[in-house]
Amino acid sequence: MSEINLPAAAEPVDPVGLKAVGIAAAIAVLLAAPFLASEYWINAIIVPFLILSLAGLGLNLLTGYAGQLSLGAGAFMMVGAYATFSLQLRVPDLPLPLALVVAGLIAGAVGLLFGIPSTRIKGFYLIVSTLAAQFFFEWLFLKFPWFYNGNSSATIALSRGLSFFGLEANTPHGRYYLTLGIVALLTLLSFNLIRGQTGRNWMAIRDMDTAAAVIGVPVFRAKLQAFAVSSFILGIAGALWAFAYLGSASVQSFGLTRSYQILFIIIIGGLGTIRGAYFGAAFVSLLPLALDWLFQHVFGGHVDAGLLQNIQKAIFGLLIIWFLIKEPEGLARLLGLQRAQGARRRLFPS
């Protein structure tokens, strides 16, 4: 009998190996990005994208994972920026990385304080209480010149720039690597946090805090933890926004518009997912460029800049409505990078 040659079975693909290759490729691209992009892209697109991603991550831990609504993201970013300025000004021997950590802790303590009402109220009333933080700190940092060292323009800036341990980070490449390192570290810490017991407690409270209390979840402590951790990350993001991106900042740099922007980022990117903060920040960062390019080519640059800005706001508003109605899990779900769940997350948990 003649032998029958059967085709050899294909070897199974190792998903762990593919994931490791993907992570290595992503790290290589991130490290090489400053040498592949122009200074304009680093200063005006990539650095603010990373900082907005970090701010979105901080708010997403609170709203997406713990289900606590907040419109005070700008306030906690403001606290972090002004705390970093004060520490660098009045404690000159304190290295910048430690100043950022201490400023984050101060912002975390402030967030914990304003998170106390969350143990009694929720939904719209909680939004109002966090909104109070926004207005209070805008008034506080403008009212007392001590916070901005009596500067006639009421702005803050680091006199020594971004320097620490003898290293200078005042160049575009230096600001990029400083921002990237901090964002990567806090993202990794956040990922480990939500995979642990703390993250499970937050998600139980988000789904139904009464049931979470019945099964033994410390609701009071978990809510305050969510506010503290979120504000810690937002505080560091605010310091980076002020000194790694803007160079100098004022109260207007962290106004109510900034709080709305961070909230839009997590709604568009996806509530309750770390990837969503990056997708939302990329969308917010690239949409103005895409619209500007489109109008330049379609209308030959004859569209007024003010009209273009209003069109951007209208598009953002329509997208927010669309995502809330059609796809509450945002771009993370549309791009197929978030696992389907039995019940969709809601922005206003019961």
LUMDRENVEX-931254 format. One record per atom (N, C-alpha, C, O): x, y, z; residue in three letters. Coordinates in steps of 0.2 Angstrom, whole numbers, plus 2048, in hexadecimal, padded with zeros to 3 digits. Layout:
BEGIN
XYZALA ...
END
This chain:
BEGIN
8047FA800MET 800800800MET 804806800MET 80A807803MET 80280B7FCSER 8068117FCSER 805815802SER 7FF816805SER 80A819804GLU 80981D80AGLU 806823809GLU 807826804GLU 80282580DILE 7FE82B80DILE 801831811ILE 802830817ILE 80383680EASN 80783C811ASN 802841813ASN 7FF84480FASN 80184181ALEU 7FC84681DLEU 80084C81ELEU 80684C821LEU 7FD85281DPRO 80085881FPRO 802859826PRO 7FD85782APRO 80785B828ALA 80985C82FALA 805862832ALA 80386782FALA 803860838ALA 7FE86583CALA 80386B83DALA 80886B840ALA 80087183DALA 80387783EALA 804878846ALA 80087684AALA 80A87A848GLU 80B87B84FGLU 807881851GLU 80688684EGLU 804880857PRO 80088585APRO 80488B85CPRO 80A88B85EPRO 80189185BVAL 80489785CVAL 804899864VAL 7FF898867VAL 80A89B866ASP 80B89C86DASP 8088A386EASP 80C8A886DASP 8028A4872PRO 8008AB873PRO 8048AF877PRO 8058B5877PRO 8078AB87CVAL 80C8AF881VAL 8128B287DVAL 8148B887EVAL 8158AE878GLY 81A8B0874GLY 8188B6870GLY 81C8BB86FGLY 8128B686DLEU 8108BB869LEU 80F8C286DLEU 8118C786BLEU 80C8C1873LYS 80B8C7877LYS 8128CA879LYS 8138D0879LYS 8178C587BALA 81D8C887DALA 8218CC877ALA 8248D1878ALA 8208C9871VAL 8238CC86BVAL 81F8D386AVAL 8228D8868VAL 8188D386BGLY 8158D986AGLY 8178DF86FGLY 8188E586DGLY 8188DD875ILE 81A8E187AILE 8218E4879ILE 8228EA87AILE 8258DF877ALA 82C8E2875ALA 82C8E786FALA 8308EC86FALA 8288E586AALA 8288EA864ALA 8258F1867ALA 8278F6864ALA 8208F186BALA 81D8F786DALA 8228FB871ALA 822901871ALA 8268F8876ILE 82B8FB87AILE 8308FE875ILE 832904876ILE 8328FA870ALA 8378FD86BALA 835903867ALA 838908866ALA 82E903865VAL 82B909862VAL 82B90F867VAL 82D914865VAL 82990E86DLEU 829913872LEU 82F916873LEU 83091C874LEU 835912874LEU 83B915875LEU 83E91886FLEU 84291D870LEU 83C916869ALA 83F919863ALA 83B91F860ALA 83D92285CALA 835920863ALA 830925861ALA 83392C860ALA 83292F85BALA 83792E865PRO 83A935864PRO 83F93685EPRO 84093B85CPRO 84293085CPHE 846931856PHE 843930850PHE 84593184APHE 83C92E850LEU 83892D84ALEU 834933849LEU 831934843LEU 83293784EALA 82D93C84DALA 83194384EALA 837943851ALA 82E94884BSER 83194F84BSER 830952852SER 82C94F856SER 833957854GLU 83295A85AGLU 82B95D85BGLU 82995D861GLU 82895F856TYR 821961856TYR 81D95C859TYR 81895D85DTYR 81D956856TRP 819950858TRP 81B94E85FTRP 81694C863TRP 82194E861ILE 82294D868ILE 81F95286DILE 81C950872ILE 82095886CASN 81E95D870ASN 81795E870ASN 81395F875ASN 81495E86AALA 80D960869ALA 80895A869ALA 80295B86AALA 80A954868ILE 80594F867ILE 80794986CILE 80394786FILE 80D94686CILE 80F94086FILE 80F941877ILE 80C93E87BILE 812947879VAL 813948880VAL 80C94A883VAL 80A946888VAL 80894E880PRO 80194F883PRO 7FD949883PRO 7F8948887PRO 7FD94587DPHE 7FA93F87DPHE 7FB93A883PHE 7F7937886PHE 802939885LEU 80393588ALEU 801938891LEU 7FE934895LEU 80193E892ILE 7FE941898ILE 7F7941899ILE 7F493F89EILE 7F3942893LEU 7EC941893LEU 7EA93A894LEU 7E5939897LEU 7EE935892SER 7ED92E893SER 7ED92D89ASER 7E992989DSER 7F393089DLEU 7F392F8A5LEU 7EE9328A9LEU 7EB92E8ADLEU 7EC9388A7ALA 7E693B8AAALA 7DF9378A9ALA 7DC9368AEALA 7DE9348A3GLY 7D99308A2GLY 7D99298A6GLY 7D49278A8GLY 7DF9278A6LEU 7E09218AALEU 7DE9228B2LEU 7DA91E8B5LEU 7E09288B4GLY 7DE9298BBGLY 7D792A8BCGLY 7D49278C1GLY 7D392D8B8LEU 7CC92E8B8LEU 7C89288B7LEU 7C39268BALEU 7CB9248B3ASN 7C891D8B1ASN 7C89188B7ASN 7C39158B8ASN 7CD9198BBLEU 7CD9158C1LEU 7C79168C6LEU 7C49128C9LEU 7C691D8C6LEU 7C191F8CALEU 7BA91E8C7LEU 7B591C8CBLEU 7B99208C1THR 7B29208BETHR 7B19198BATHR 7AB9178BBTHR 7B69178B7GLY 7B59118B3GLY 7B590B8B7GLY 7B19068B6GLY 7B990A8BCTYR 7BA9048C0TYR 7B69058C7TYR 7B39008C9TYR 7B690A8CAALA 7B390B8D0ALA 7AC90E8D0ALA 7A890E8D4ALA 7AA9118CAGLY 7A39138C9GLY 7A291A8CCGLY 79C91B8CDGLY 7A791D8CEGLN 7A69248D2GLN 7A792A8CDGLN 7AC92B8CAGLN 7A192D8CBLEU 7A29328C6LEU 7A59398C9LEU 7A593A8CFLEU 7A993C8C5SER 7AD9428C7SER 7AE9468C1SER 7AF9458BBSER 7AD94D8C3LEU 7AF9528BELEU 7B59578C1LEU 7B595D8C0LEU 7B99548C5GLY 7BE9578C9GLY 7C59558C7GLY 7CA9578CAGLY 7C69528C1ALA 7CC9508BEALA 7D19568BEALA 7D79568C0ALA 7CE95B8BBGLY 7D39618BAGLY 7D59648C1GLY 7DB9678C1GLY 7D19648C6ALA 7D39668CCALA 7D89628CFALA 7DD9658D2ALA 7D895C8CFPHE 7DD9588D2PHE 7E49588CEPHE 7E99588D0PHE 7E39598C7MET 7E995B8C3MET 7EC9618C5MET 7F29628C6MET 7E89668C7MET 7EA96D8C9MET 7EE96C8CFMET 7F396F8D0MET 7EB9688D4VAL 7EF9678DBVAL 7F69648DAVAL 7FA9668DDVAL 7F695F8D5GLY 7FD95C8D4GLY 8029618D1GLY 8089618D3GLY 7FF9658CCALA 80496A8C9ALA 80696F8CEALA 80C9718CEALA 8029728D2TYR 8049778D7TYR 8089748DCTYR 80C9788DFTYR 80696E8DEALA 80A96B8E4ALA 81296A8E1ALA 81696B8E5ALA 8129688DBTHR 8199668D8THR 81D96D8D8THR 82396D8DATHR 81A9728D6PHE 81D9798D5PHE 81F97B8DCPHE 82597D8DDPHE 81B97B8E1SER 81D97D8E8SER 8229798EBSER 82797B8EESER 8229728EALEU 82896E8ECLEU 82E96F8E9LEU 8339708EDLEU 82E9708E3GLN 8349728DFGLN 8379798E1GLN 83D97A8E1GLN 83297E8E3LEU 8349848E4LEU 8379858ECLEU 83C9888EDLEU 8339828F0ARG 8359828F7ARG 83997D8FAARG 83C97D900ARG 83A9778F7VAL 83E9728F9VAL 8439708F3VAL 84296B8F0VAL 8479758F2PRO 84B9748EBPRO 85096D8EBPRO 85296B8E6PRO 85196A8F1ASP 8559648F1ASP 85195E8EFASP 8549598EEASP 84B95F8EFLEU 8469598EDLEU 8469578E6LEU 84595C8E2LEU 8499518E4PRO 8499508DDPRO 8429508DAPRO 83D94F8DDPRO 8429518D3LEU 83B9528D0LEU 83794C8D0LEU 83194C8D2LEU 83A9458CFPRO 83693F8D0PRO 83293F8D7PRO 82C93D8D7PRO 8369418DCLEU 8339408E3LEU 82E9468E4LEU 8299458E7LEU 82F94C8E1ALA 82A9518E1ALA 82494F8DEALA 81E9518E0ALA 82494B8D8LEU 81E9498D5LEU 81B9448D9LEU 8149448D9LEU 81E9408DCVAL 81B93B8E1VAL 81793E8E6VAL 81293D8E8VAL 81B9438EAVAL 8189478EFVAL 81294B8EDVAL 80D94B8F0VAL 81294E8E7ALA 80D9528E4ALA 80794D8E3ALA 80194F8E4ALA 8089478E0GLY 8039428DFGLY 8009408E6GLY 7FA93F8E6GLY 80493F8EBLEU 80193E8F1LEU 7FC9438F4LEU 7F79428F7LEU 7FE9498F3ILE 7FA94F8F5ILE 7F494F8F1ILE 7EE9508F4ILE 7F494E8EBALA 7EE94E8E7ALA 7EA9488E9ALA 7E49498E9ALA 7ED9428EBGLY 7E993D8EDGLY 7E593E8F4GLY 7E093C8F4GLY 7E99428F8ALA 7E69438FEALA 7E09488FDALA 7DA947901ALA 7E194D8F9VAL 7DB9518F7VAL 7D594D8F4VAL 7CF94F8F5VAL 7D79498EFGLY 7D29458ECGLY 7CE9418F1GLY 7C89408F1GLY 7D293E8F6LEU 7CE93A8FCLEU 7CA93E900LEU 7C493C901LEU 7CC944901LEU 7C7949905LEU 7C194A901LEU 7BB94A904LEU 7C194C8FAPHE 7BB94D8F6PHE 7B89478F4PHE 7B29478F2PHE 7BB9418F6GLY 7B793B8F4GLY 7B39398FAGLY 7AF9348F9GLY 7B393C900ILE 7AF93A906ILE 7A893A904ILE 7A4936907ILE 7A593F901PRO 79E93F8FFPRO 79C9398FBPRO 7969388FBPRO 7A09368F8SER 79E9308F4SER 79C92A8F8SER 7989268F5SER 79D92A8FETHR 79A925903THR 793926904THR 790922907THR 79092C903ARG 78992E904ARG 78592F8FEARG 77F92E8FEARG 7899328F9ILE 7859348F3ILE 7889318EDILE 78E92E8EDILE 7849318E7LYS 78792E8E1LYS 7849328DBLYS 77F9368DCLYS 7869308D5GLY 7839338CFGLY 78493A8CEGLY 78993D8CFGLY 77E93E8CDPHE 77F9458CBPHE 7819498D1PHE 78594D8D1PHE 77F9478D7TYR 78194A8DDTYR 78994A8DFTYR 78C94E8E1TYR 78C9448DDLEU 7939438DELEU 7979478D8LEU 79C94A8DALEU 7949488D2ILE 79794C8CDILE 7979538D0ILE 79C9578CFILE 7929568D3VAL 79295C8D6VAL 79795D8DBVAL 79A9638DCVAL 7989588E0SER 79D9598E5SER 7A49598E2SER 7A895D8E5SER 7A69558DDTHR 7AC9568DATHR 7AD95C8D6THR 7B395F8D5THR 7A895F8D3LEU 7A89658D0LEU 7AA96B8D5LEU 7AD9708D3LEU 7A896A8DBALA 7A996F8E0ALA 7B196F8E1ALA 7B49758E2ALA 7B496A8E0ALA 7BC96A8E1ALA 7BF96E8DBALA 7C39728DCALA 7BC96D8D5GLN 7BE9718CFGLN 7BE9798D1GLN 7C397C8D0GLN 7B897B8D3PHE 7B79828D4PHE 7BB9848DAPHE 7BE98A8DAPHE 7BC9808DFPHE 7BF9828E5PHE 7C79838E4PHE 7CA9888E6PHE 7CA97F8E0PHE 7D197F8DFPHE 7D39858DAPHE 7D89888DAPHE 7CE9868D5GLU 7CF98C8D1GLU 7D09928D5GLU 7D49968D4GLU 7CB9938DATRP 7CB9998DETRP 7D19998E2TRP 7D499E8E3TRP 7D39938E5LEU 7D89938EALEU 7DF9958E7LEU 7E29998EALEU 7E19928E1PHE 7E79938DFPHE 7E899A8DBPHE 7ED99C8DAPHE 7E299D8DALEU 7E29A48D7LEU 7E29A98DDLEU 7E59AF8DCLEU 7DF9A88E2LYS 7DE9AD8E8LYS 7E49AE8ECLYS 7E59B48EELYS 7E89A98EDPHE 7EE9AA8F1PHE 7F49A98EDPHE 7F69A48EAPHE 7F89AF8ECPRO 7FE9AF8E8PRO 8039AA8EBPRO 8089A98E7PRO 8039A88F1TRP 8089A38F3TRP 80999D8EFTRP 80E99A8EETRP 80399B8ECPHE 8039958E8PHE 8079968E1PHE 80A9918DFPHE 80799C8DFTYR 80B99D8D8TYR 8119A28D9TYR 8139A58D5TYR 8139A28E0ASN 8199A68E2ASN 8189AD8E0ASN 81D9B08DEASN 8129B08E0GLY 8129B78DFGLY 8139B98D7GLY 8149BF8D6GLY 8139B48D3ASN 8149B68CCASN 80F9BB8C9ASN 8099B98CAASN 8119C08C6SER 80C9C58C3SER 8079C28BESER 8019C48BESER 8099BD8BBSER 8059BA8B6SER 8019B48B9SER 7FD9B08B5SER 8029B28BFALA 7FF9AD8C3ALA 8009A68C0ALA 7FB9A28C0ALA 8069A58BDTHR 80899F8BATHR 80D99B8BETHR 81099F8C2THR 80E9958BDILE 8139918C0ILE 81798E8BBILE 81598C8B6ILE 81E98D8BDALA 82398A8B8ALA 8299888BDALA 82A98B8C2ALA 82C9838BBLEU 8329808BFLEU 8389848BDLEU 83A9848B7LEU 83B9878C2SER 84198C8C0SER 8479888BESER 84A98A8B9SER 8479828C0ARG 84D97D8BEARG 84B9798B8ARG 84F9758B6ARG 8459798B6GLY 8439758B0GLY 84296E8B3GLY 84196C8B9GLY 8429698AELEU 8419628AFLEU 84895F8B0LEU 84A95C8ACLEU 84B9608B6SER 85195D8B7SER 8519598BESER 84E95B8C3SER 8549548BEPHE 85594F8C4PHE 85B94B8C4PHE 85C9488BFPHE 85E94A8CAPHE 8649468CAPHE 8699478C5PHE 86C9438C2PHE 86A94E8C3GLY 86F9508BFGLY 86D94F8B7GLY 8719508B3GLY 86794C8B6LEU 86494B8AFLEU 8609518ADLEU 85C9538B1LEU 8609538A7GLU 85C9588A4GLU 8579558A0GLU 85895189BGLU 8509578A1ALA 84B95489DALA 84795A899ALA 84195A898ALA 84B95F898ASN 847965895ASN 84796588DASN 84496988AASN 84A96088ATHR 84A95F883THR 84495B881THR 841958886THR 84195C87BPRO 83C958879PRO 83D95087BPRO 83894D87DPRO 84394E879HIS 84494787BHIS 844945882HIS 841940884HIS 84694A886GLY 84694988DGLY 83F949890GLY 83E945894GLY 83B94E88EARG 83494E890ARG 83094888EARG 82C946892ARG 832945888TYR 82E93F886TYR 83093988ATYR 82B93688DTYR 83693888CTYR 838932890TYR 836933897TYR 83492E89ATYR 83693989ALEU 83493A8A0LEU 82D9388A1LEU 82A9358A5LEU 82993B89CTHR 82193A89CTHR 82093389BTHR 81C93089ETHR 823930896LEU 822929894LEU 82492489ALEU 82091F89CLEU 82992589EGLY 82B9218A4GLY 8269218A9GLY 82491C8ACGLY 8239288ABILE 81E9288B0ILE 8189258AEILE 8159228B2ILE 8169268A8VAL 80F9238A5VAL 81091C8A5VAL 80B9198A7VAL 8159198A3ALA 8169128A3ALA 81690F8AAALA 81290A8ABALA 8199128AFLEU 81990F8B5LEU 8129108B9LEU 81090B8BCLEU 80F9158B8LEU 8089168BBLEU 8039118B8LEU 7FE90F8BBLEU 8049108B1THR 7FF90C8AETHR 8009058B0THR 7FB9018B1THR 8079038B1LEU 8088FC8B4LEU 8058FB8BBLEU 8028F68BCLEU 8069008BFLEU 8049008C6LEU 7FC8FF8C6LEU 7F98FC8CALEU 7F99038C1SER 7F29038C1SER 7EF8FC8BFSER 7EA8FA8C1SER 7F38F98BAPHE 7F18F38B7PHE 7F18EE8BDPHE 7EC8E98BDPHE 7F68EE8C1ASN 7F78E98C6ASN 7F28EA8CBASN 7EF8E58CFASN 7F08F18CCLEU 7EB8F28D2LEU 7E48F08D0LEU 7E18ED8D4LEU 7E28F18CAILE 7DB8EE8C8ILE 7DB8E78C7ILE 7D58E48C8ILE 7E08E38C7ARG 7E08DC8C6ARG 7E08D98CDARG 7DF8D38CEARG 7E18DD8D2GLY 7E18DB8D9GLY 7DB8DB8DDGLY 7D68DD8DAGLY 7DB8DB8E3GLN 7D58DB8E7GLN 7D28E28E7GLN 7CC8E38E7GLN 7D68E78E7THR 7D48EE8E7THR 7CF8EF8E1THR 7CA8F28E1THR 7D28ED8DBGLY 7CE8EE8D5GLY 7C88EA8D5GLY 7C28EC8D2GLY 7C88E48D8ARG 7C18E08D8ARG 7BC8E48DDARG 7B68E38DBARG 7BF8E78E2ASN 7BA8EA8E6ASN 7B78F08E3ASN 7B18F18E3ASN 7BB8F48DFTRP 7B98FA8DBTRP 7B38F78D6TRP 7AE8FB8D6TRP 7B48F28D3MET 7B08F08CEMET 7A98ED8D1MET 7A48EE8CEMET 7AA8EA8D7ALA 7A48E88DAALA 7A08EE8DCALA 79A8EE8DCALA 7A38F38DFILE 79F8F98E1ILE 79C8FD8DAILE 7978FF8DBILE 7A08FD8D5ARG 79D9008CFARG 7978FC8CDARG 7928FF8CBARG 7978F58CDASP 7918F28CBASP 78B8F28CFASP 7858F38CDASP 78C8F28D6MET 7878F38DBMET 78A8F48E2MET 78C8EF8E4MET 78A8FA8E4ASP 78E8FA8EBASP 78A8F78F1ASP 78D8F58F5ASP 7848F78F0THR 7808F38F6THR 7828EC8F6THR 7838E98FBTHR 7828E98F0ALA 7838E28F0ALA 78B8E18F2ALA 78C8DC8F5ALA 78F8E58F0ALA 7968E58F2ALA 7978E58F9ALA 79B8E18FCALA 7938E98FDALA 7938EA904ALA 7918E3907ALA 7948E190CALA 78C8E0904VAL 7898DA907VAL 78E8D4907VAL 78F8D090BVAL 7928D4901ILE 7978CF901ILE 79E8D0904ILE 7A38CC904ILE 79E8D6908GLY 7A48D790CGLY 7A98DC909GLY 7AE8DD90CGLY 7A78DF904VAL 7AC8E4901VAL 7AC8EB905VAL 7A68ED907VAL 7B18ED907PRO 7B18F390BPRO 7B08F9907PRO 7B58FD904PRO 7AA8FB906VAL 7A8900901VAL 7AB907903VAL 7AD90A8FEVAL 7AA909909PHE 7AD91090BPHE 7B4910909PHE 7B6915906PHE 7B890B90BARG 7BF90C90AARG 7C190B903ARG 7C590F900ARG 7BD9078FFALA 7BF9068F8ALA 7BD90C8F4ALA 7C190E8F0ALA 7B89108F6LYS 7B69168F2LYS 7BC91B8F3LYS 7BE91F8EFLYS 7BE91C8F9LEU 7C39218FBLEU 7CA91F8F8LEU 7CD9238F6LEU 7CB9188F7GLN 7D19168F4GLN 7D19188EDGLN 7D691A8EAGLN 7CB9178EAALA 7CA9198E3ALA 7CC9218E1ALA 7CF9228DDALA 7C99258E6PHE 7CA92C8E5PHE 7D192E8E6PHE 7D49328E3PHE 7D492B8EBALA 7DB92C8EDALA 7E092A8E7ALA 7E492E8E5ALA 7DF9248E4VAL 7E49218DFVAL 7E39258D9VAL 7E79278D5VAL 7DC9278D7SER 7DB92B8D1SER 7DE9328D2SER 7E19348CDSER 7DD9358D7SER 7E093C8D8SER 7E793C8D8SER 7EA9408D6SER 7EA9368DBPHE 7F29368DBPHE 7F49368D3PHE 7F993A8D2PHE 7F19328CFILE 7F39328C8ILE 7F29388C5ILE 7F693B8C1ILE 7EC93B8C6LEU 7EA9418C3LEU 7EF9478C5LEU 7F094B8C1LEU 7F19478CBGLY 7F694C8CEGLY 7FC94C8CAGLY 7FF9518C8GLY 7FF9468C9ILE 8059458C5ILE 8049478BEILE 80894A8BBILE 7FE9458BBALA 7FD9478B4ALA 7FC94F8B4ALA 7FF9528AFALA 7FA9528B9GLY 7F99598B9GLY 80095D8B9GLY 8019618B5GLY 80595A8BDALA 80B95C8BDALA 80F95C8B6ALA 8129608B4ALA 80E9568B3LEU 8119558ADLEU 80E9598A7LEU 81195C8A3LEU 80795A8A8TRP 80495F8A3TRP 8079668A4TRP 80896989FTRP 8089688AAALA 80A96F8ABALA 8129708A9ALA 8139758A6ALA 81696B8AAPHE 81D96C8AAPHE 8219688A4PHE 82696B8A2PHE 81E9638A2ALA 82195F89DALA 81E961896ALA 821960891ALA 817963896TYR 814965890TYR 81496C88FTYR 81696F88ATYR 810970894LEU 80F977893LEU 81697B895LEU 817980892LEU 819979899GLY 81F97D89CGLY 81D9818A2GLY 8219818A7GLY 8189858A1SER 8159898A6SER 80E9888A6SER 80B9878A1SER 80A9898ACALA 8039888ACALA 80098D8B1ALA 8039908B5ALA 7FA98D8B0SER 7F59928B5SER 7EF98E8B6SER 7EE9888B4SER 7EB9918BAVAL 7E598D8BCVAL 7E198C8B6VAL 7DD9878B6VAL 7E19908B1GLN 7DD98F8ABGLN 7DF9898A7GLN 7DB9868A3GLN 7E59868A8SER 7E89808A5SER 7E497A8A8SER 7E49758A4SER 7E197B8ADPHE 7DD9758B0PHE 7D69778B2PHE 7D39748B7PHE 7D397A8AEGLY 7CC97D8AFGLY 7C79778AEGLY 7C99718ADGLY 7C19798AELEU 7BB9748ADLEU 7BC9708A6LEU 7BA96B8A6LEU 7BE9748A1THR 7BF97189BTHR 7C496B89BTHR 7C2966897THR 7C996B89FARG 7CE9668A0ARG 7CA9608A3ARG 7CB95A8A1ARG 7C69618A8SER 7C295C8ABSER 7BE9588A6SER 7BD9528A6SER 7BA95C8A2TYR 7B695989DTYR 7BA955898TYR 7B8950896TYR 7C0958896GLN 7C4954891GLN 7C694E894GLN 7C6949890GLN 7C894D89AILE 7CA94789DILE 7C494289DILE 7C593C89CILE 7BE94589FLEU 7B894089FLEU 7B693E898LEU 7B5938897LEU 7B7942893PHE 7B694088CPHE 7BB93B88APHE 7B9936886PHE 7C193B88CILE 7C693688AILE 7C492F88CILE 7C492A888ILE 7C192E893ILE 7C0928895ILE 7B9925892ILE 7B891F891ILE 7B492A890ILE 7AE92888DILE 7AF925886ILE 7AD920884ILE 7B3929882ILE 7B592787BILE 7B992187BILE 7B891D877ILE 7BE921880GLY 7C391B880GLY 7C0915882GLY 7C190F880GLY 7BC916888GLY 7B991088BGLY 7B9910892GLY 7BF910895GLY 7B4910895LEU 7B491089DLEU 7B690989FLEU 7B490489CLEU 7B99098A5GLY 7BB9028A8GLY 7C08FE8A4GLY 7C08F88A4GLY 7C59028A0THR 7CA8FE89DTHR 7D090389CTHR 7CF90989BTHR 7D690089EILE 7DC90489EILE 7DE906896ILE 7E090C895ILE 7DC902892ARG 7DE90488BARG 7D990A889ARG 7DB90E884ARG 7D390A88BGLY 7CF91088AGLY 7D291788BGLY 7D091B887GLY 7D6918890ALA 7D991E891ALA 7DE92088BALA 7DE926889ALA 7E191B889TYR 7E691C883TYR 7E291E87DTYR 7E4922879TYR 7DD91A87BPHE 7D991B875PHE 7D6921875PHE 7D6925870PHE 7D392387BGLY 7CF92A87CGLY 7D492F87BGLY 7D2934878GLY 7DA92F87EALA 7DF93487EALA 7E1935876ALA 7E293B874ALA 7E292F873ALA 7E593086CALA 7DF933868ALA 7E1937863ALA 7D9931869PHE 7D4934865PHE 7D393C866PHE 7D3940862PHE 7D493E86DVAL 7D394586EVAL 7D994986BVAL 7D994E869VAL 7DF94686BSER 7E5949869SER 7E5949861SER 7E894E85ESER 7E394485ELEU 7E3944857LEU 7DE947853LEU 7DE94984DLEU 7D8947856LEU 7D2949852LEU 7D3951850LEU 7D195284ALEU 7D5955854PRO 7D795C851PRO 7DB95C84BPRO 7DA960847PRO 7E095884CLEU 7E5958846LEU 7E1955840LEU 7E295883ALEU 7DD950841ALA 7DA94D83BALA 7D5952838ALA 7D4953832ALA 7D195583CLEU 7CC95A83ALEU 7D0960836LEU 7CE963831LEU 7D5962839ASP 7D9968836ASP 7DC96682FASP 7DB96A82AASP 7DE96082FTRP 7E195D828TRP 7DB95D823TRP 7DC95F81DTRP 7D595A825LEU 7D0959821LEU 7CD96081ELEU 7CC961818LEU 7CC965823PHE 7CA96B821PHE 7CF96F81CPHE 7CD973818PHE 7D596E81EGLN 7DA971819GLN 7DA96F812GLN 7DB97280EGLN 7D9968811HIS 7D896580BHIS 7D2966807HIS 7D1967801HIS 7CC96680BVAL 7C6967808VAL 7C496E807VAL 7C1970801VAL 7C597280BPHE 7C397980BPHE 7C997E809PHE 7C9984809PHE 7CF97B808GLY 7D597F807GLY 7D798480CGLY 7DA98980BGLY 7D6982812GLY 7D8987818GLY 7D498D819GLY 7D699181DGLY 7CE98D816HIS 7C9993817HIS 7C599381DHIS 7C099781EHIS 7C598D821VAL 7C198D827VAL 7C499082CVAL 7CA98F82EVAL 7C0995830ASP 7C2998835ASP 7C499483BASP 7C198F83CASP 7CA99683FALA 7CC992844ALA 7C799184AALA 7C698B84DALA 7C399684BGLY 7BE996850GLY 7B999184EGLY 7B698D852GLY 7B7991848LEU 7B298C845LEU 7B4985846LEU 7B0981848LEU 7BA984844LEU 7BD97D844LEU 7BD97B84BLEU 7BC97584DLEU 7BF97F850GLN 7BF97D857GLN 7B797B85AGLN 7B797685DGLN 7B297F857ASN 7AC97E859ASN 7A9977856ASN 7A5973859ASN 7AC976850ILE 7AA96F84CILE 7AD969850ILE 7AA964851ILE 7B396A853GLN 7B6965857GLN 7B296485DGLN 7B195E85FGLN 7B0969860LYS 7AB968866LYS 7A5965865LYS 7A3960869LYS 7A296685FALA 79C96385DALA 79D95C85CALA 79995885DALA 7A295A858ILE 7A4953857ILE 7A594F85DILE 7A294A85EILE 7A8952862PHE 7A994F869PHE 7A394E86CPHE 7A294886FPHE 79E95386CGLY 79895286FGLY 79494C86CGLY 791948870GLY 79494C865LEU 790947862LEU 793940863LEU 78F93B864LEU 79A93F864LEU 79D939865LEU 79B93786CLEU 79A93186DLEU 79B93B871ILE 79A939878ILE 793936878ILE 79293187BILE 78E93A875ILE 787937875ILE 787930871ILE 78392C874ILE 78A93086CTRP 78A929868TRP 78D92486CTRP 78A91E86DTRP 79392586FPHE 796920873PHE 79291E879PHE 79191887BPHE 78F92387DLEU 78B921883LEU 78591D881LEU 782919885LEU 78291E87BILE 77C91A879ILE 77E914875ILE 77B90E877ILE 782914871LYS 78490E86CLYS 78990986FLYS 78990386FLYS 78E90C872GLU 794908874GLU 79790B87AGLU 79C90F87AGLU 79490A880PRO 79790D887PRO 79E90B888PRO 7A190E88CPRO 7A0905885GLU 7A7903887GLU 7AC906882GLU 7B2905882GLU 7AA90B87EGLY 7AE90F87AGLY 7B290C875GLY 7B1906872GLY 7B890F873LEU 7BC90D86ELEU 7C090686FLEU 7C190286BLEU 7C1905876ALA 7C48FE878ALA 7BF8F9876ALA 7C28F3874ALA 7B98F9876ARG 7B48F4873ARG 7B48F486CARG 7B48EF869ARG 7B38FA869LEU 7B38FA861LEU 7B98F785ELEU 7B88F4859LEU 7BF8F8861LEU 7C58F585ELEU 7C68EE860LEU 7CB8EB85ELEU 7C18EB864GLY 7C28E4865GLY 7C78E286AGLY 7C98DD86AGLY 7C98E786ELEU 7CF8E6873LEU 7CC8E587ALEU 7D08E587FLEU 7C68E587BGLN 7C38E4882GLN 7BE8DE881GLN 7BA8DE87DGLN 7BF8D9886ARG 7BA8D3886ARG 7B38D5887ARG 7B28D988BARG 7AF8D1884ALA 7A88D3885ALA 7A68D088CALA 7A98CB88EALA 7A18D488FGLN 79F8D2895GLN 7988D1895GLN 7948D3891GLN 7958CD89AGLY 78E8CC89BGLY 78A8D289BGLY 7858D2898GLY 78C8D789FALA 7888DD89FALA 78C8E389EALA 7928E38A0ALA 78A8E889AARG 78E8ED899ARG 78F8F289FARG 78A8F38A3ARG 7958F589FARG 7968FA8A4ARG 7919008A3ARG 79090289DARG 78F9038A8ARG 78B9098A8ARG 78F90F8ABARG 79290E8B0ARG 78D9158A8LEU 79191B8AALEU 78E91D8B1LEU 79191F8B5LEU 78791C8B2PHE 78491D8B8PHE 7829178BCPHE 77C9158BBPHE 7869148BFPRO 78490D8C3PRO 77F90F8C8PRO 77F9148CBPRO 77B90A8C9SER 77690A8CESER 7799098D5SER 7759098DASER 
END
